[in-house]
Amino acid sequence: MSLDSGYVVMMKRPPHTPTPDVKPDLDPAVGDGTWIIIPVFNEAAAIREVIGSITPCFKNVVAIDDGSSDRTWEVLQDCAPHALRHFVNRGQGAALQTGTDFALARGARRIAHFDADGQHRLEDLKTMVAGVAGGECDIALGDRFAGDASEIPTTRWLLLRAAVLFHRVASGVRLNDVHNGLRVLSREAASSIEITADRMAHASEIIDLIARSGLRVREYPVTIRYSEYARAKGQRWSGSFRILIHYLVGRMAG
Amino acid sequence: MNAFQIILIATLGILAVFALVGGLRRSIGRPAAMLILIVSIVGILAAADPDRTTRFAQKLGINRGTDLIVYLVTLVVFQGFVVFYLRLRKVRRELTLLVRHVAILEASSRNNPARTPEDAAESDGSDP
């Protein structure tokens, strides 16, 4: 982990870091300058509610239909302020980068990644956006283990802890939750990071890119809602193994 | 020389000619043409005189010519696998860039649809 380039990297969080103040009421100007990127794949059943919960605070929501085979695209055209479509499925990493490029070209001052299955909370997003807008950090990452972790299924907990350990060994990155889909990046941070891992290995790639960037990173306690729907859409052991292979091959092949 | 040797030598000969012509015409890459040509010639020599392969294998410390062929084929197949995997990765990456580009273009054109001559005339005050 580099400590140069004029930035202070705050990857290692002390064990008893006080929870940042929750700021439920976001400055409307901050909300307008923040573009929410939501990769969507076969989420016709849930996406309208997810987008509807965000738009009162953030008018710039970019939803990318990643080649869905259900009615997702029809729903997005109806409810998303900005609807984009990949004509073939290219994975969550590719969709995030598409949304980021689209938002940056339209003057976004901050970029937020938000999952489409309703597992993230708007309150957490607002707190993280306020943190980046207030200059606490360049990149805010969600940390489910510092929030209410009681709902995390045991197998998921084991997987995620193994991922944390792996990244500490492989990349030297000391984060508490490396696979949290809730992130907020300043414009400068989003511009300096280009995701090339198309599929789910992008989460690991982002951590590596962040580590190399020298940008200021802070983890914020978040609560993940593990509904039946979110659990059904989540990663399995076999998927995790595939992610690991894609990540390692990506690192070797460059 | 048995029938199998004749068929194998003929097939490899055609492959060698294909590689030679393709390489000269640049319809296939020079490195690939060279590799196909070398493999074909080695295969022809091995098929025409199996004892020669055995003698060569013994010089390398391998007992049988068959074993030498198996090792060489394994190396060539593995190298081919790596080359094709890297090429597939590159194509997938290019596909992703294309898909992303199209998505942004489509979204931009939806937000700013192409204007008809009537629209343009109305906005700038000229005749359509």
Interface residues (C-beta under 8 A of the other chain):
Chain A: I64 H82 A83 L84 R85 H86 F87 V88 R90 G91 A94 Q97 T98 D101 F102 A105 T196 D198 A253
Chain B: L86 R89 R92 R93 L95 T96 V99 R100 V102 A103 I104 E106 A107
